């Protein structure tokens, strides 16, 4: 079942290049969603120190994989991570392509990640009287900035919050705000959420 966490849908191992030279060997590959971002983690063995780079590839419903970034390989076995901050709505398919200095290519299996976690991010109550809260899930511990803007685009409140892996509830005192409409935004490099609300 495709869900918030990666599900292996295809087991792929392909290599091309000069005979007698080993490709980079993948040990594990998984991922999970952090609201609209996909966090990918993998472990690989680069025993002959010939590894050059890992290329992250993403596909949508069209089954066409495109490169969205790269990570340099290190000597011997290493753990790697990449965050796709622009994951599309719905299901995204990911694989990692390894390229060594001799041009040998190998691939991980393909995993599917769904951005359904976005639907579980909620702001309440709306309208608000004295407090407004946001329930937001994240895939890892992080610091984010919470901002409130009026309809003219002016920043009227801001603070930093620490989010822990799993579900979080952020509560804000809005008693000092005049009645009207506002936009609350939570953001950092991995999280982006914005929703309007009314203050009575």
C-alpha positions as CSV (number, residue, x, y, z in Angstrom):
1,X,0.0,0.0,0.0
2,X,1.3,3.4,-0.9
3,X,1.3,5.8,2.0
4,X,3.3,8.3,4.0
5,X,6.3,5.9,4.2
6,X,8.0,4.4,1.2
7,X,6.8,1.1,-0.2
8,X,9.1,-0.9,-2.5
9,X,7.3,-1.3,-5.8
10,X,10.1,-2.6,-8.0
11,X,13.5,-4.2,-7.3
12,X,16.0,-2.9,-9.8
13,X,19.7,-3.5,-10.0
14,X,21.4,-2.4,-13.2
15,X,25.0,-1.8,-14.0
16,X,26.9,-0.9,-17.2
17,X,30.6,-0.2,-17.7
18,X,34.0,-1.8,-17.9
19,X,34.4,-5.5,-17.0
20,X,36.2,-6.3,-13.8
21,X,35.2,-3.0,-12.0
22,X,32.5,-3.3,-9.4
23,X,29.6,-0.9,-9.3
24,X,28.6,0.9,-6.0
25,X,26.5,-1.6,-4.0
26,X,23.3,-0.3,-2.4
27,X,22.5,-1.7,1.1
28,X,19.3,0.1,1.9
29,X,17.0,2.8,0.6
30,X,13.9,4.3,2.2
31,X,12.0,7.5,2.6
32,X,9.2,9.3,4.3
33,X,7.1,12.5,3.9
34,X,7.5,15.6,5.9
35,X,4.4,17.5,4.9
36,X,5.2,18.6,1.3
37,X,8.9,17.4,1.4
38,X,10.2,13.9,0.8
39,X,13.1,12.8,3.0
40,X,15.2,10.1,1.3
41,X,17.8,8.0,3.1
42,X,20.1,5.3,1.8
43,X,23.3,3.3,2.6
44,X,25.8,2.2,0.0
45,X,29.1,0.4,-0.1
46,X,31.9,2.0,-2.1
47,X,34.6,-0.6,-1.3
48,X,37.0,0.2,-4.1
49,X,36.7,4.0,-3.5
50,X,35.7,4.6,-7.1
51,X,32.3,6.1,-6.3
52,X,31.7,9.5,-7.8
53,X,28.1,10.6,-7.1
54,X,24.6,9.6,-6.4
55,X,21.9,11.1,-8.6
56,X,18.4,11.4,-7.2
57,X,15.6,10.7,-9.7
58,X,11.9,11.3,-9.4
59,X,8.9,10.2,-11.4
60,X,5.2,11.0,-11.4
61,X,2.3,9.2,-13.0
62,X,4.1,9.3,-16.4
63,X,6.7,6.7,-15.4
64,X,9.5,9.1,-16.7
65,X,12.3,9.6,-14.2
66,X,14.0,13.0,-14.0
67,X,17.1,14.0,-12.1
68,X,16.3,16.4,-9.2
69,X,19.7,16.5,-7.4
70,X,22.9,14.8,-6.6
71,X,25.1,13.9,-3.6
72,X,28.8,13.2,-3.7
73,X,29.9,9.7,-2.8
74,X,32.4,9.1,0.0
75,X,35.0,6.3,0.5
76,X,33.9,2.9,1.8
77,X,30.4,2.5,3.2
78,X,28.4,5.6,3.9
79,X,24.9,6.8,4.9
80,X,23.3,9.5,2.8
81,X,20.3,11.7,2.8
82,X,18.5,14.0,0.4
83,X,15.3,16.1,0.9
84,X,13.1,16.8,-2.1
85,X,11.4,20.1,-1.0
86,X,9.3,20.3,-4.1
87,X,7.5,16.9,-4.0
88,X,4.4,17.0,-6.2
89,X,0.9,16.5,-4.8
90,X,-0.1,12.8,-4.8
91,X,2.3,10.0,-5.3
92,X,6.0,10.5,-6.1
93,X,8.3,7.7,-7.2
94,X,12.0,7.8,-6.3
95,X,15.2,5.9,-7.1
96,X,18.9,6.6,-6.6
97,X,21.4,6.2,-9.5
98,X,25.0,5.6,-8.5
99,X,27.8,6.6,-10.8
100,X,31.5,5.7,-10.2
101,X,34.6,7.2,-11.7
102,X,34.7,4.5,-14.4
103,X,31.2,5.3,-15.6
104,X,29.6,2.2,-14.1
105,X,25.9,2.9,-13.1
106,X,23.7,1.1,-10.6
107,X,20.2,1.8,-9.3
108,X,18.3,1.3,-6.1
109,X,14.8,-0.2,-6.0
110,X,12.0,2.3,-6.6
111,X,10.0,3.6,-3.6
112,X,6.6,5.4,-3.7
113,X,5.9,8.3,-1.3
114,X,2.5,10.0,-1.0
115,X,2.1,13.6,0.1
116,X,-1.2,12.7,1.9
117,X,0.4,13.9,5.1
118,X,-0.4,17.5,4.0
119,X,-4.1,16.8,4.6
120,X,-3.4,16.1,8.2
121,X,-2.0,19.6,8.8
122,X,-4.9,21.5,10.4
123,X,-5.5,25.0,11.8
124,X,-8.2,25.5,14.4
125,X,-10.4,27.0,15.7
126,X,-11.4,29.1,12.7
127,X,-12.7,31.8,13.5
128,X,-10.4,32.3,16.5
129,X,-11.0,34.4,19.5
130,X,-8.0,34.2,21.8
131,X,-5.9,31.3,20.5
132,X,-5.2,29.5,17.3
133,X,-3.6,26.1,17.0
134,X,-2.0,24.1,14.2
135,X,-1.6,20.4,14.2
136,X,1.3,19.4,12.0
137,X,3.2,16.1,11.4
138,X,6.9,16.1,10.6
139,X,9.3,13.3,9.7
140,X,12.3,14.5,11.8
141,X,13.2,17.0,14.6
142,X,13.5,20.5,13.3
143,X,13.1,24.2,14.0
144,X,10.5,26.2,12.0
145,X,9.3,29.8,11.9
146,X,5.7,30.6,12.5
147,X,4.5,33.9,11.0
148,X,1.1,35.7,10.9
149,X,0.4,38.2,8.1
150,X,-2.5,40.6,7.6
151,X,-4.2,40.8,4.3
152,X,-2.0,43.7,3.3
153,X,1.0,41.3,3.5
154,X,2.4,42.9,6.6
155,X,4.0,40.7,9.3
156,X,2.1,41.1,12.5
157,X,3.6,38.2,14.6
158,X,6.5,35.8,14.4
159,X,8.2,33.2,16.5
160,X,10.4,30.1,16.2
161,X,9.2,26.7,17.3
162,X,10.8,23.3,17.8
163,X,9.0,20.5,16.1
164,X,9.7,16.9,17.0
165,X,9.3,13.8,14.8
166,X,5.6,12.8,14.7
167,X,2.6,14.9,15.5
168,X,3.0,18.4,16.9
169,X,0.5,21.1,18.1
170,X,1.5,24.7,17.9
171,X,-0.6,27.1,19.9
172,X,-0.5,30.9,19.4
173,X,-2.0,33.7,21.5
174,X,-3.9,36.0,19.1
175,X,-5.7,38.2,21.6
176,X,-3.6,41.2,20.6
177,X,-4.7,41.0,16.9
178,X,-7.5,43.2,15.8
179,X,-10.6,41.5,14.4
180,X,-10.1,40.6,10.7
181,X,-8.5,38.1,8.3
182,X,-5.0,36.8,8.6
183,X,-2.6,34.2,7.1
184,X,-0.6,31.9,9.3
185,X,2.5,30.4,7.8
186,X,4.9,27.7,9.1
187,X,8.1,27.2,7.1
188,X,11.7,26.1,7.0
189,X,13.8,24.2,4.4
190,X,11.6,21.1,4.8
191,X,8.2,22.3,5.8
192,X,5.8,24.8,4.2
193,X,2.3,25.4,5.4
194,X,0.0,28.4,5.0
195,X,-3.7,28.9,5.8
196,X,-5.9,31.9,6.3
197,X,-8.0,32.4,9.4
198,X,-10.4,34.9,10.9
199,X,-9.9,36.7,14.3
200,X,-13.1,37.8,16.0
